[in-house]
Amino acid sequence: MCAPRSVYPWDIVIIREGDKVFLDKRDGGPFDFVTVNENASDPPVDDKDSINSAGQLSVEATYVNQNFMFQTVKEDQPLDFDKPNPFYSPDEAEPLASCGYRYRVYDLSVNDDEDVKLAVRTEVDAFMPGSNKEYVAIRTLNEFDSRAPGAGGAPDWRTKLDSQRGAVVATEMKNNSCKLAKWAVQSILAGADTLKIGYVSRVNPKDKWRHSILSTQSMRPSDFARQLNVSLPNGWGIVRTVTDLCLKQPEGKYVLIKDPNKPVIRLYAVPMSAFTGEEDIEEEGLLEGEELDSAA
């Protein structure tokens, strides 16, 4: 739904079975990591030896997001859902992270003669106790080094966050338009009442492992989406276009890929064993594919 804002490549694994289409992420793929300054005019460079490279910053941002969630919830006051976590085995010794899965169904039909439903597995990270329990989505923005290449002109958070928060937020909206739009859409799809964003900065710009929480901000996901100019109808149009394209294909397995250099997404057919570890994808097994304008 946020494809027009994406710059970095990504992929979605698709399986067509009868009149059903299953869309899933690839384990260890781009959707498992949080990007940093993806939309900046001068994004982070891809230098493996630098702690401020695009890859290193992505790993750091993912690490910070996970740990910020742990520190902002009370683990002794859990809310149990009707059904247990489908990804947790009773044999596991480690406790579960704070996360609840909500399976929600949306109607994509455009007229009365159609019956196109989309079931989405969404996530909420916490809840606000009270008579009406409100679900909360928790995310984190992290500052690495305002003077480093790829910082996107961001002001120094430690000196500007309290006095010029509007400037800090505006810069983040410009440099991380895709990431913030995804957070807003994810929260709306999950039915979260509140989106809580933490502002986290490195203790030392040269050390990517030690961080300080500078501030937090809570907002309604729908209000946040409006600030970002996120068009949900346009997003649903993209989903429906991809769904229609998949339903036109024969049964099998496909991968939808965002071109790394152009605002185009392509659909390729792959063997059923692809991405399962059983065998590598053979180039001769790929179809030429169909191109879609991601802004559709």
Steps between C-alpha positions, in 0.01 A plus 500: 500500500803726538680377188515843329714632786751214505852552367682189619416165335265253668319180411179317587452125457162414344325163467193459279278204593160484333317824567728583794816709501746488791748786546788460743840649575824310453682396819800726545376730225467880493175505698680353803710815534431869558643741244673829587476817287378304199341809345777749577646692208841373613427158658755299699772344287541126463840461666539178697787641706302801626261486796294764316450295184148418384527135606654569841246773576215267405622233742544763772152645444345153518689428823392834651135446405488158663666614822292817527185285498634292789571812707163669448264220607420345837568131458316412821165622360441294184178492302420150375325462167241230434752283315869439576789639297525281186879541482582403859562143606425388858846341503675837467660632818532866402198720576300656220560856391209739541303448181145405414386377160163617372359339188278752323293467181455781247262506204672588171190453283429790265139402422221278632582220256847447648606330819866583557614484861845567644601341831795678662710391796570822688695572817448712809778542755322601820175625650393783726322364809158635586133436442555519124829331424676693225753323280837668447756467221855584612773620265832682530687767308873494564770762451848379409721804423359829376837591344558169321434448127146375449354689797271685260548841660349387831549740793675389818222337702662557839491878451200543268246231593343696787521848351443418131313170494305608192822537301623159617172329408483676162852383416415142597184513287713608204787255551288202607177554309460133408578364848264739678224437246535126558476552875184705459338246266602205718344667803178578314467148360557354848232722649750656742360798687840658564835511325783562746831614352822521697794725418823313570854627449845349531680580825812545289473556123786252451330222700198332339419274798426750779196726477293744703125558483459874454123531469178329399194615310153347470248567224198356325606294197238663277624849595858394435404362159340833408816687600697272267246541217443125494206412273337179620270477193807517277667234713201268470505561125859375486406189700205428272713547187760252624226257605335514157836441331568194717154356434568517126804273539486119506529325835852504637754706690607852412713780636413869474819708486556874530759607245805642684552776243154595372152558653378172349391168647528173309332163542702184433406133509732283710514128591286390793818411690636855473577679829456177694869409513445188293664637187617827351294690246607415146510801272365302209194420709396864524242652273568832338241650733252782481580856597273710716528870562530510879314832509186337358 
